[in-house]
Amino acid sequence: MGSAGLYDLRLKILRTGRFSYSGILSTKMESDRRLSGEKLFDYVDPRNQSVQREMEKVATGHLRRIGAWLRPVFKKVHPAETSFPVEASVIIPVATGSEP
């Protein structure tokens, strides 16, 4: 595991329930000085897709091991035959490259 290695280790430790330590395990200097709201949608950046997939794979494996994974169930929806009482729009901000 590349980027998700520490995440995977953390989940493995949680599963054992036997880890106890009162000191500092690590420190990290923040190198990304953007506001948290500017970082919020970094996961949709195509450059981060491989990291996102890796993290999803680790999380799915963890859920399977602890018996909490639910198989996705999809139901075919035929819009012409279905009544929708509410209409909604989902807006995802996308960086265009023109922002500073």
C-alpha positions as CSV (number, residue, x, y, z in Angstrom):
1,M,0.0,0.0,0.0
2,G,1.3,3.4,-0.9
3,S,-0.5,6.4,0.5
4,A,-3.1,4.3,2.4
5,G,-0.5,2.3,4.3
6,L,-0.8,4.3,7.6
7,Y,-4.6,4.3,7.2
8,D,-4.6,0.5,6.8
9,L,-2.3,0.1,9.8
10,R,-4.6,2.3,11.9
11,L,-7.6,0.2,11.0
12,K,-5.7,-3.0,11.8
13,I,-4.8,-1.7,15.2
14,L,-8.4,-0.7,15.8
15,R,-9.5,-4.3,15.0
16,T,-7.1,-5.8,17.6
17,G,-8.4,-3.6,20.4
18,R,-5.1,-4.1,22.2
19,F,-3.1,-1.0,21.5
20,S,-2.2,1.3,24.3
21,Y,0.4,4.1,24.2
22,S,0.5,7.4,26.1
23,G,3.3,9.2,24.1
24,I,3.4,10.9,20.7
25,L,3.3,8.5,17.8
26,S,4.2,11.0,15.1
27,T,4.1,14.6,14.1
28,K,3.3,16.2,10.8
29,M,4.0,19.7,9.5
30,E,1.2,21.1,7.4
31,S,2.6,21.9,4.0
32,D,-0.8,22.7,2.3
33,R,-1.6,26.2,3.6
34,R,-4.9,26.5,1.8
35,L,-8.1,27.0,3.9
36,S,-9.9,23.7,4.7
37,G,-12.8,24.8,2.5
38,E,-10.4,25.1,-0.5
39,K,-9.2,21.5,0.2
40,L,-12.6,20.1,0.7
41,F,-13.1,18.8,-2.9
42,D,-9.5,17.7,-3.6
43,Y,-10.8,14.1,-3.7
44,V,-12.6,14.8,-7.0
45,D,-9.4,16.1,-8.7
46,P,-8.5,13.5,-11.4
47,R,-4.9,13.7,-10.2
48,N,-5.9,12.3,-6.8
49,Q,-8.0,9.4,-8.3
50,S,-5.4,6.7,-7.6
51,V,-5.0,7.7,-4.0
52,Q,-8.8,7.8,-3.6
53,R,-9.2,4.3,-5.0
54,E,-6.5,3.0,-2.7
55,M,-8.2,4.5,0.3
56,E,-11.5,3.1,-0.7
57,K,-9.9,-0.4,-1.2
58,V,-8.5,-0.2,2.3
59,A,-11.8,0.9,3.9
60,T,-13.8,-1.7,2.0
61,G,-11.3,-4.4,3.1
62,H,-11.7,-3.3,6.7
63,L,-15.5,-3.3,6.6
64,R,-15.4,-6.8,5.1
65,R,-13.1,-8.1,7.9
66,I,-15.2,-6.7,10.7
67,G,-18.5,-7.9,9.0
68,A,-19.8,-4.4,8.4
69,W,-19.6,-4.3,4.6
70,L,-23.0,-4.2,2.8
71,R,-23.3,-5.3,-0.7
72,P,-24.6,-2.5,-2.9
73,V,-28.0,-3.1,-4.2
74,F,-29.1,-1.2,-7.3
75,K,-32.7,-0.9,-8.5
76,K,-33.3,-0.1,-12.2
77,V,-35.4,3.1,-12.4
78,H,-37.5,3.9,-15.4
79,P,-38.1,7.7,-15.3
80,A,-41.1,7.5,-17.7
81,E,-42.8,5.0,-15.4
82,T,-41.9,6.6,-12.1
83,S,-43.3,9.6,-10.2
84,F,-40.8,11.8,-8.4
85,P,-42.4,14.0,-5.8
86,V,-39.3,16.2,-5.4
87,E,-36.7,17.4,-7.9
88,A,-33.2,18.4,-6.7
89,S,-29.9,19.5,-8.1
90,V,-26.5,18.5,-6.8
91,I,-23.8,21.1,-7.4
92,I,-20.2,20.1,-7.1
93,P,-17.6,22.9,-7.3
94,V,-14.9,22.2,-9.9
95,A,-11.7,24.1,-10.2
96,T,-11.2,25.6,-13.7
97,G,-7.6,26.4,-13.2
98,S,-8.2,30.1,-13.3
99,E,-8.4,30.5,-9.6
100,P,-5.2,31.5,-7.7
